[in-house]
Amino acid sequence: MCFKPGLYQEAGFFMLLVIRNRKQRLINSISFVTLIYQVGLLSFFYFIENRHKVI
């Protein structure tokens, strides 16, 4: 398993953006979508690496 620490740092940064900009719904939704995209990307890489180990 090889996790990219940069993805975690960016995810934490966007979480801070979401918390800091609760009043601005546009920035909030953009940060949330970006966070979901990065989490999905991380899960995708994790799935690929585990699949190669299983096969």
N, CA, C and O atoms as a CHARMM CRD file, in Angstrom:
* protein
*
  220
    1    1 MET  N      0.84300  -1.19100   0.00000 PROA 1      0.00000
    2    1 MET  CA     0.00000   0.00000   0.00000 PROA 1      0.00000
    3    1 MET  C      0.88200   1.24700   0.00000 PROA 1      0.00000
    4    1 MET  O      1.77500   1.39500   0.83500 PROA 1      0.00000
    5    2 CYS  N      0.61600   2.13000  -0.94500 PROA 2      0.00000
    6    2 CYS  CA     1.43800   3.33000  -1.08200 PROA 2      0.00000
    7    2 CYS  C      0.51700   4.53300  -1.12200 PROA 2      0.00000
    8    2 CYS  O     -0.04200   4.86700  -2.16600 PROA 2      0.00000
    9    3 PHE  N      0.36500   5.18200   0.02300 PROA 3      0.00000
   10    3 PHE  CA    -0.52200   6.34200   0.10700 PROA 3      0.00000
   11    3 PHE  C      0.23900   7.61300  -0.23700 PROA 3      0.00000
   12    3 PHE  O      1.41100   7.76400   0.11000 PROA 3      0.00000
   13    4 LYS  N     -0.44200   8.52600  -0.92400 PROA 4      0.00000
   14    4 LYS  CA     0.18300   9.79700  -1.28100 PROA 4      0.00000
   15    4 LYS  C     -0.10600  10.82300  -0.17900 PROA 4      0.00000
   16    4 LYS  O     -1.24800  11.26700  -0.05300 PROA 4      0.00000
   17    5 PRO  N      0.90100  11.21300   0.62600 PROA 5      0.00000
   18    5 PRO  CA     0.65500  12.16400   1.71800 PROA 5      0.00000
   19    5 PRO  C      0.17600  13.51400   1.20400 PROA 5      0.00000
   20    5 PRO  O     -0.52800  14.22900   1.91800 PROA 5      0.00000
   21    6 GLY  N      0.54200  13.87600  -0.01900 PROA 6      0.00000
   22    6 GLY  CA     0.09600  15.15200  -0.58500 PROA 6      0.00000
   23    6 GLY  C     -1.42100  15.22400  -0.68300 PROA 6      0.00000
   24    6 GLY  O     -2.01500  16.27900  -0.46300 PROA 6      0.00000
   25    7 LEU  N     -2.05400  14.08200  -1.01700 PROA 7      0.00000
   26    7 LEU  CA    -3.51000  14.06300  -1.11700 PROA 7      0.00000
   27    7 LEU  C     -4.14100  14.33200   0.24300 PROA 7      0.00000
   28    7 LEU  O     -5.13200  15.05500   0.34500 PROA 7      0.00000
   29    8 TYR  N     -3.55700  13.74100   1.29300 PROA 8      0.00000
   30    8 TYR  CA    -4.09700  13.97600   2.63200 PROA 8      0.00000
   31    8 TYR  C     -3.93900  15.44000   3.02800 PROA 8      0.00000
   32    8 TYR  O     -4.85300  16.01900   3.61600 PROA 8      0.00000
   33    9 GLN  N     -2.79400  16.04900   2.71500 PROA 9      0.00000
   34    9 GLN  CA    -2.57100  17.44900   3.06700 PROA 9      0.00000
   35    9 GLN  C     -3.56200  18.34200   2.33600 PROA 9      0.00000
   36    9 GLN  O     -4.11800  19.26700   2.92900 PROA 9      0.00000
   37   10 GLU  N     -3.79000  18.07300   1.03700 PROA 10     0.00000
   38   10 GLU  CA    -4.74100  18.88500   0.28600 PROA 10     0.00000
   39   10 GLU  C     -6.15800  18.67900   0.80800 PROA 10     0.00000
   40   10 GLU  O     -6.94500  19.62400   0.86800 PROA 10     0.00000
   41   11 ALA  N     -6.48300  17.44400   1.18500 PROA 11     0.00000
   42   11 ALA  CA    -7.81500  17.17200   1.72400 PROA 11     0.00000
   43   11 ALA  C     -8.02100  17.94600   3.02400 PROA 11     0.00000
   44   11 ALA  O     -9.08800  18.51900   3.24400 PROA 11     0.00000
   45   12 GLY  N     -6.99700  17.96500   3.88800 PROA 12     0.00000
   46   12 GLY  CA    -7.08000  18.72500   5.13300 PROA 12     0.00000
   47   12 GLY  C     -7.21500  20.21100   4.86200 PROA 12     0.00000
   48   12 GLY  O     -7.94700  20.90900   5.56300 PROA 12     0.00000
   49   13 PHE  N     -6.50300  20.70400   3.83400 PROA 13     0.00000
   50   13 PHE  CA    -6.58000  22.11600   3.46100 PROA 13     0.00000
   51   13 PHE  C     -7.99300  22.47500   3.01600 PROA 13     0.00000
   52   13 PHE  O     -8.51100  23.53000   3.38500 PROA 13     0.00000
   53   14 PHE  N     -8.62400  21.60000   2.21900 PROA 14     0.00000
   54   14 PHE  CA    -9.98200  21.87500   1.76300 PROA 14     0.00000
   55   14 PHE  C    -10.98500  21.74300   2.90300 PROA 14     0.00000
   56   14 PHE  O    -12.00500  22.43300   2.91100 PROA 14     0.00000
   57   15 MET  N    -10.70700  20.86200   3.87000 PROA 15     0.00000
   58   15 MET  CA   -11.57200  20.79200   5.04600 PROA 15     0.00000
   59   15 MET  C    -11.53200  22.10800   5.80300 PROA 15     0.00000
   60   15 MET  O    -12.56300  22.58700   6.27600 PROA 15     0.00000
   61   16 LEU  N    -10.32400  22.70600   5.92200 PROA 16     0.00000
   62   16 LEU  CA   -10.20800  24.01300   6.56300 PROA 16     0.00000
   63   16 LEU  C    -10.99300  25.05900   5.78200 PROA 16     0.00000
   64   16 LEU  O    -11.64300  25.92100   6.37400 PROA 16     0.00000
   65   17 LEU  N    -10.93400  24.98700   4.44800 PROA 17     0.00000
   66   17 LEU  CA   -11.69100  25.93100   3.62000 PROA 17     0.00000
   67   17 LEU  C    -13.18700  25.78600   3.88500 PROA 17     0.00000
   68   17 LEU  O    -13.90200  26.78100   4.00200 PROA 17     0.00000
   69   18 VAL  N    -13.65500  24.54200   3.97800 PROA 18     0.00000
   70   18 VAL  CA   -15.08300  24.30900   4.20900 PROA 18     0.00000
   71   18 VAL  C    -15.50100  24.88900   5.55400 PROA 18     0.00000
   72   18 VAL  O    -16.54200  25.53700   5.66000 PROA 18     0.00000
   73   19 ILE  N    -14.67400  24.65000   6.59400 PROA 19     0.00000
   74   19 ILE  CA   -15.01200  25.15400   7.92900 PROA 19     0.00000
   75   19 ILE  C    -14.95000  26.67900   7.96100 PROA 19     0.00000
   76   19 ILE  O    -15.79300  27.32800   8.58000 PROA 19     0.00000
   77   20 ARG  N    -13.93200  27.25400   7.28200 PROA 20     0.00000
   78   20 ARG  CA   -13.72700  28.69700   7.34400 PROA 20     0.00000
   79   20 ARG  C    -14.76100  29.45500   6.51900 PROA 20     0.00000
   80   20 ARG  O    -15.10900  30.58700   6.85500 PROA 20     0.00000
   81   21 ASN  N    -15.25600  28.84400   5.44100 PROA 21     0.00000
   82   21 ASN  CA   -16.15800  29.56200   4.53100 PROA 21     0.00000
   83   21 ASN  C    -17.57300  28.98700   4.57400 PROA 21     0.00000
   84   21 ASN  O    -18.18300  28.74600   3.53300 PROA 21     0.00000
   85   22 ARG  N    -18.08400  28.77200   5.77500 PROA 22     0.00000
   86   22 ARG  CA   -19.43000  28.21200   5.87800 PROA 22     0.00000
   87   22 ARG  C    -20.47200  29.17300   5.32700 PROA 22     0.00000
   88   22 ARG  O    -21.51200  28.74000   4.83200 PROA 22     0.00000
   89   23 LYS  N    -20.20200  30.47900   5.40700 PROA 23     0.00000
   90   23 LYS  CA   -21.19900  31.45100   4.96200 PROA 23     0.00000
   91   23 LYS  C    -21.24900  31.53900   3.44200 PROA 23     0.00000
   92   23 LYS  O    -22.26700  31.93800   2.87600 PROA 23     0.00000
   93   24 GLN  N    -20.15700  31.16900   2.78000 PROA 24     0.00000
   94   24 GLN  CA   -20.11400  31.25900   1.31800 PROA 24     0.00000
   95   24 GLN  C    -20.39400  29.87600   0.74200 PROA 24     0.00000
   96   24 GLN  O    -19.51200  29.01800   0.69800 PROA 24     0.00000
   97   25 ARG  N    -21.61800  29.67500   0.30600 PROA 25     0.00000
   98   25 ARG  CA   -22.03100  28.32900  -0.10900 PROA 25     0.00000
   99   25 ARG  C    -21.34500  27.89900  -1.39700 PROA 25     0.00000
  100   25 ARG  O    -21.12700  26.70500  -1.60000 PROA 25     0.00000
  101   26 LEU  N    -21.00100  28.83100  -2.26400 PROA 26     0.00000
  102   26 LEU  CA   -20.36000  28.45900  -3.52700 PROA 26     0.00000
  103   26 LEU  C    -18.99100  27.85000  -3.26400 PROA 26     0.00000
  104   26 LEU  O    -18.68500  26.76500  -3.76000 PROA 26     0.00000
  105   27 ILE  N    -18.15800  28.55100  -2.47800 PROA 27     0.00000
  106   27 ILE  CA   -16.82600  28.03900  -2.15000 PROA 27     0.00000
  107   27 ILE  C    -16.95900  26.74300  -1.34700 PROA 27     0.00000
  108   27 ILE  O    -16.16700  25.81500  -1.51100 PROA 27     0.00000
  109   28 ASN  N    -17.96600  26.69600  -0.48200 PROA 28     0.00000
  110   28 ASN  CA   -18.19500  25.50800   0.33900 PROA 28     0.00000
  111   28 ASN  C    -18.45900  24.29200  -0.54200 PROA 28     0.00000
  112   28 ASN  O    -17.86800  23.23100  -0.33800 PROA 28     0.00000
  113   29 SER  N    -19.35000  24.44900  -1.52300 PROA 29     0.00000
  114   29 SER  CA   -19.69600  23.31100  -2.38300 PROA 29     0.00000
  115   29 SER  C    -18.51500  22.90700  -3.25300 PROA 29     0.00000
  116   29 SER  O    -18.28400  21.71700  -3.46600 PROA 29     0.00000
  117   30 ILE  N    -17.75400  23.89300  -3.76400 PROA 30     0.00000
  118   30 ILE  CA   -16.59000  23.57300  -4.59500 PROA 30     0.00000
  119   30 ILE  C    -15.56200  22.79300  -3.77700 PROA 30     0.00000
  120   30 ILE  O    -15.00800  21.80500  -4.25900 PROA 30     0.00000
  121   31 SER  N    -15.30300  23.23100  -2.54100 PROA 31     0.00000
  122   31 SER  CA   -14.33200  22.53900  -1.69000 PROA 31     0.00000
  123   31 SER  C    -14.81900  21.12500  -1.37500 PROA 31     0.00000
  124   31 SER  O    -14.03300  20.17800  -1.35500 PROA 31     0.00000
  125   32 PHE  N    -16.12000  20.99200  -1.13100 PROA 32     0.00000
  126   32 PHE  CA   -16.67600  19.68300  -0.78700 PROA 32     0.00000
  127   32 PHE  C    -16.55900  18.72100  -1.96600 PROA 32     0.00000
  128   32 PHE  O    -16.19700  17.55800  -1.78800 PROA 32     0.00000
  129   33 VAL  N    -16.86500  19.20700  -3.17400 PROA 33     0.00000
  130   33 VAL  CA   -16.75800  18.36200  -4.37200 PROA 33     0.00000
  131   33 VAL  C    -15.30700  17.95800  -4.59900 PROA 33     0.00000
  132   33 VAL  O    -15.02500  16.81000  -4.94200 PROA 33     0.00000
  133   34 THR  N    -14.37900  18.91100  -4.40500 PROA 34     0.00000
  134   34 THR  CA   -12.96200  18.59600  -4.58900 PROA 34     0.00000
  135   34 THR  C    -12.51200  17.56300  -3.56300 PROA 34     0.00000
  136   34 THR  O    -11.74400  16.65700  -3.88800 PROA 34     0.00000
  137   35 LEU  N    -12.98800  17.69300  -2.32200 PROA 35     0.00000
  138   35 LEU  CA   -12.62500  16.74400  -1.27200 PROA 35     0.00000
  139   35 LEU  C    -13.14400  15.34600  -1.61300 PROA 35     0.00000
  140   35 LEU  O    -12.41900  14.35900  -1.48200 PROA 35     0.00000
  141   36 ILE  N    -14.40300  15.26700  -2.05200 PROA 36     0.00000
  142   36 ILE  CA   -14.97900  13.97400  -2.42900 PROA 36     0.00000
  143   36 ILE  C    -14.20300  13.36400  -3.58700 PROA 36     0.00000
  144   36 ILE  O    -13.97100  12.15600  -3.62200 PROA 36     0.00000
  145   37 TYR  N    -13.79600  14.22500  -4.55500 PROA 37     0.00000
  146   37 TYR  CA   -13.03400  13.73600  -5.71200 PROA 37     0.00000
  147   37 TYR  C    -11.70300  13.15400  -5.26600 PROA 37     0.00000
  148   37 TYR  O    -11.29200  12.10000  -5.75200 PROA 37     0.00000
  149   38 GLN  N    -11.02000  13.83600  -4.33600 PROA 38     0.00000
  150   38 GLN  CA    -9.71500  13.35200  -3.89200 PROA 38     0.00000
  151   38 GLN  C     -9.85300  12.07600  -3.07400 PROA 38     0.00000
  152   38 GLN  O     -9.02600  11.17200  -3.19300 PROA 38     0.00000
  153   39 VAL  N    -10.88800  11.99400  -2.24800 PROA 39     0.00000
  154   39 VAL  CA   -11.10800  10.76400  -1.47700 PROA 39     0.00000
  155   39 VAL  C    -11.41800   9.60200  -2.42400 PROA 39     0.00000
  156   39 VAL  O    -10.94500   8.48500  -2.21600 PROA 39     0.00000
  157   40 GLY  N    -12.21100   9.86800  -3.46100 PROA 40     0.00000
  158   40 GLY  CA   -12.51300   8.83400  -4.44700 PROA 40     0.00000
  159   40 GLY  C    -11.27100   8.39200  -5.19400 PROA 40     0.00000
  160   40 GLY  O    -11.09400   7.20800  -5.48200 PROA 40     0.00000
  161   41 LEU  N    -10.40200   9.36100  -5.51100 PROA 41     0.00000
  162   41 LEU  CA    -9.15300   9.04400  -6.21000 PROA 41     0.00000
  163   41 LEU  C     -8.26900   8.16900  -5.32800 PROA 41     0.00000
  164   41 LEU  O     -7.66100   7.21000  -5.80200 PROA 41     0.00000
  165   42 LEU  N     -8.20100   8.51100  -4.02900 PROA 42     0.00000
  166   42 LEU  CA    -7.39500   7.73700  -3.08800 PROA 42     0.00000
  167   42 LEU  C     -7.94200   6.30900  -2.97800 PROA 42     0.00000
  168   42 LEU  O     -7.17600   5.34600  -2.97700 PROA 42     0.00000
  169   43 SER  N     -9.26700   6.17800  -2.88800 PROA 43     0.00000
  170   43 SER  CA    -9.88000   4.85000  -2.81300 PROA 43     0.00000
  171   43 SER  C     -9.61800   4.06300  -4.09100 PROA 43     0.00000
  172   43 SER  O     -9.43800   2.84600  -4.05400 PROA 43     0.00000
  173   44 PHE  N     -9.59800   4.77300  -5.23400 PROA 44     0.00000
  174   44 PHE  CA    -9.34000   4.11300  -6.51800 PROA 44     0.00000
  175   44 PHE  C     -7.93500   3.53200  -6.55900 PROA 44     0.00000
  176   44 PHE  O     -7.74900   2.38600  -6.96500 PROA 44     0.00000
  177   45 PHE  N     -6.93000   4.32800  -6.13500 PROA 45     0.00000
  178   45 PHE  CA    -5.55300   3.83500  -6.09800 PROA 45     0.00000
  179   45 PHE  C     -5.43500   2.65900  -5.12100 PROA 45     0.00000
  180   45 PHE  O     -4.75500   1.67400  -5.40900 PROA 45     0.00000
  181   46 TYR  N     -6.09900   2.76900  -3.96900 PROA 46     0.00000
  182   46 TYR  CA    -6.06400   1.70500  -2.96400 PROA 46     0.00000
  183   46 TYR  C     -6.65500   0.41200  -3.53600 PROA 46     0.00000
  184   46 TYR  O     -6.11400  -0.67200  -3.32000 PROA 46     0.00000
  185   47 PHE  N     -7.75900   0.53300  -4.26100 PROA 47     0.00000
  186   47 PHE  CA    -8.41000  -0.63200  -4.86500 PROA 47     0.00000
  187   47 PHE  C     -7.50200  -1.27500  -5.90400 PROA 47     0.00000
  188   47 PHE  O     -7.38600  -2.50000  -5.95100 PROA 47     0.00000
  189   48 ILE  N     -6.85600  -0.46000  -6.74100 PROA 48     0.00000
  190   48 ILE  CA    -5.97100  -0.99800  -7.78500 PROA 48     0.00000
  191   48 ILE  C     -4.80900  -1.76400  -7.15400 PROA 48     0.00000
  192   48 ILE  O     -4.47500  -2.86100  -7.60100 PROA 48     0.00000
  193   49 GLU  N     -4.19000  -1.19100  -6.11700 PROA 49     0.00000
  194   49 GLU  CA    -3.04100  -1.85700  -5.49800 PROA 49     0.00000
  195   49 GLU  C     -3.47300  -3.14600  -4.80800 PROA 49     0.00000
  196   49 GLU  O     -2.75900  -4.14600  -4.87900 PROA 49     0.00000
  197   50 ASN  N     -4.62200  -3.14400  -4.14600 PROA 50     0.00000
  198   50 ASN  CA    -5.09600  -4.36600  -3.49900 PROA 50     0.00000
  199   50 ASN  C     -5.48000  -5.41800  -4.53200 PROA 50     0.00000
  200   50 ASN  O     -5.28400  -6.61200  -4.30300 PROA 50     0.00000
  201   51 ARG  N     -6.02400  -4.98700  -5.66000 PROA 51     0.00000
  202   51 ARG  CA    -6.40000  -5.93300  -6.69800 PROA 51     0.00000
  203   51 ARG  C     -5.16400  -6.64100  -7.24300 PROA 51     0.00000
  204   51 ARG  O     -5.19100  -7.84800  -7.48500 PROA 51     0.00000
  205   52 HSD  N     -4.07300  -5.88600  -7.43600 PROA 52     0.00000
  206   52 HSD  CA    -2.84500  -6.50900  -7.92800 PROA 52     0.00000
  207   52 HSD  C     -2.29300  -7.50100  -6.89700 PROA 52     0.00000
  208   52 HSD  O     -1.69900  -8.51300  -7.27000 PROA 52     0.00000
  209   53 LYS  N     -2.48700  -7.21600  -5.60900 PROA 53     0.00000
  210   53 LYS  CA    -2.00200  -8.14700  -4.58700 PROA 53     0.00000
  211   53 LYS  C     -2.84700  -9.41800  -4.57800 PROA 53     0.00000
  212   53 LYS  O     -2.31900 -10.51200  -4.38000 PROA 53     0.00000
  213   54 VAL  N     -4.14900  -9.28000  -4.79000 PROA 54     0.00000
  214   54 VAL  CA    -5.03900 -10.44300  -4.74200 PROA 54     0.00000
  215   54 VAL  C     -4.79300 -11.34800  -5.94200 PROA 54     0.00000
  216   54 VAL  O     -4.70500 -12.56700  -5.79600 PROA 54     0.00000
  217   55 ILE  N     -4.68100 -10.75300  -7.12800 PROA 55     0.00000
  218   55 ILE  CA    -4.51200 -11.55300  -8.35200 PROA 55     0.00000
  219   55 ILE  C     -3.11600 -12.17000  -8.39200 PROA 55     0.00000
  220   55 ILE  O     -2.78100 -12.87700  -9.34200 PROA 55     0.00000
